[in-house]
């Protein structure tokens, strides 16, 4: 049996904050959603005509009116729309590391990054408004390209600084 990830669902009392995060930070777009008996939003990674592209399902929780949600998905404990529950993280394979780093930095979105040894994978980790960790996986070759571009930019700044009478800085000092 071959399995692929179809989507993951998030229960929240703040649909707007979740929708905005997945749109503004990850670039997903809100699209059509079936007429369920509870509020929510579906976030797509591509063409809205294909429901398989709805990779994040946001489920709105109204603590005062839970009948529709409970009838459809079953009862959950009261705190299920808060925090991360048993979910540790969700991961996406993607590309465009340089653009995402610029986007996260411009938006002051906190993140961590690391390269997984031996498998050619570079990862970014950030948190959605509910605290769910989102892992973005890039080819490690993209990280090498980002680092090479940064080194060239630093070398250019060093050359420009000494040519304009600025302080001479060693490459080792610039890298530190």
C-alpha positions in Angstrom: 0.0 0.0 0.0 1.5 3.3 -1.0 0.7 6.3 1.3 1.1 10.0 0.7 0.2 12.8 3.0 -3.2 14.3 2.0 -3.7 17.0 4.6 -3.5 17.8 8.3 -6.3 19.4 10.3 -6.0 22.0 13.0 -8.7 22.8 15.6 -8.7 26.4 16.6 -10.8 29.1 18.2 -9.0 31.7 16.0 -9.6 30.7 12.3 -8.3 34.1 11.1 -4.9 33.9 12.8 -4.3 30.4 11.5 -5.5 31.2 8.0 -3.2 34.4 8.0 -0.2 32.4 9.2 -0.5 29.7 6.5 -1.2 32.3 3.8 1.3 35.0 4.8 4.2 32.9 6.1 3.9 29.7 4.0 2.3 31.0 0.9 -0.8 28.7 0.9 -4.0 30.2 -0.4 -7.5 29.9 1.1 -9.8 28.0 -1.3 -13.1 26.2 -1.5 -14.3 24.1 1.4 -17.3 21.7 1.6 -20.3 23.0 3.5 -19.5 21.4 6.8 -21.8 22.0 9.8 -18.9 24.0 11.5 -16.7 26.9 10.5 -13.2 26.6 9.0 -10.9 27.2 6.1 -9.0 25.0 3.6 -5.5 26.1 2.7 -4.2 25.1 -0.8 -0.7 24.6 -2.2 -1.8 24.9 -5.8 -4.9 24.7 -8.0 -8.1 25.1 -6.0 -9.9 22.8 -8.4 -8.1 19.8 -7.0 -9.1 19.1 -3.4 -5.9 17.1 -3.0 -4.1 20.4 -3.0 -5.9 21.4 0.2 -3.1 20.4 2.5 -4.1 22.2 5.7 -7.7 22.0 7.0 -8.5 24.6 9.6 -11.4 23.6 11.8 -13.1 26.4 13.7 -14.2 25.6 17.3 -17.0 27.5 18.9 -17.0 26.4 22.5 -20.6 27.5 22.9 -21.9 25.6 19.9 -20.2 22.3 19.3 -23.0 20.1 18.0 -22.1 20.3 14.3 -18.4 19.6 14.9 -19.0 16.8 17.3 -21.6 15.2 15.0 -19.2 15.2 12.1 -15.8 14.6 13.6 -16.6 13.2 17.1 -16.2 14.7 20.6 -12.8 15.9 21.7 -11.7 17.2 25.1 -12.3 20.9 25.7 -8.7 21.9 25.3 -8.3 20.3 21.8 -8.4 23.7 20.1 -5.5 25.0 22.3 -1.8 24.2 22.2 -0.5 21.4 20.2 -2.0 18.4 21.9 -0.2 15.2 20.8 1.1 16.8 17.6 4.8 17.6 17.6 5.3 19.0 14.1 4.2 18.8 10.5 6.7 18.8 7.7 6.6 20.0 4.0 9.1 19.3 1.2 9.7 22.5 -0.7 12.2 24.6 -2.6 13.2 28.3 -2.7 15.2 28.5 0.5 16.8 31.9 -0.2 13.4 33.5 -0.9 11.9 31.9 2.2 14.7 33.1 4.4 14.3 36.6 3.1 10.5 36.4 3.6 10.8 35.1 7.2 13.5 37.8 8.1 11.4 40.6 6.5 8.4 39.5 8.5 10.4 39.0 11.7 9.1 35.4 11.9 11.3 33.5 14.3 12.8 30.2 13.0 15.6 27.7 13.6 17.5 25.9 10.9 19.8 23.0 10.6 21.2 20.6 7.9 20.6 16.9 8.5 24.0 15.1 8.2 24.4 12.6 5.4 21.0 12.9 3.6 21.2 16.2 1.7 18.4 17.9 3.6 18.3 21.5 5.1 15.4 22.3 7.5 13.7 25.4 8.8 11.5 25.2 11.9 8.9 27.8 12.8 5.6 27.8 14.8 2.1 28.6 13.8 -0.2 30.7 16.1 -1.2 27.6 18.0 2.4 26.5 18.7 2.4 23.7 16.2 5.9 23.4 14.8 6.1 23.6 11.0 9.2 22.0 9.4 10.2 23.1 5.9 12.6 20.7 4.1 14.9 22.0 1.3 17.6 20.3 -0.7 20.9 21.0 1.2 22.4 22.2 -2.1 20.1 25.3 -1.7 21.7 26.0 1.7 25.2 25.8 0.1 24.1 28.3 -2.6 22.7 30.7 0.1 26.0 30.4 2.1 28.1 31.0 -1.1 26.0 34.1 -2.0 26.5 35.4 1.5 30.3 34.8 1.3 30.4 36.7 -2.0 28.4 39.5 -0.6 30.7 39.7 2.5 33.8 39.7 0.2 32.3 42.5 -1.9 31.6 44.5 1.2 35.1 44.0 2.4 36.5 45.2 -0.9 34.1 48.1 -1.0 35.0 49.1 2.6 38.8 49.2 1.9 38.4 50.9 -1.4 36.4 53.7 0.1 38.7 54.3 3.0 36.6 52.1 5.4 38.2 49.8 7.9 40.0 46.8 6.6 38.3 43.6 7.9 39.7 40.2 7.5 37.5 37.5 6.0 37.7 35.6 9.3 36.5 38.6 11.2 33.7 39.2 8.7 32.5 35.6 9.1 32.5 35.8 12.9 
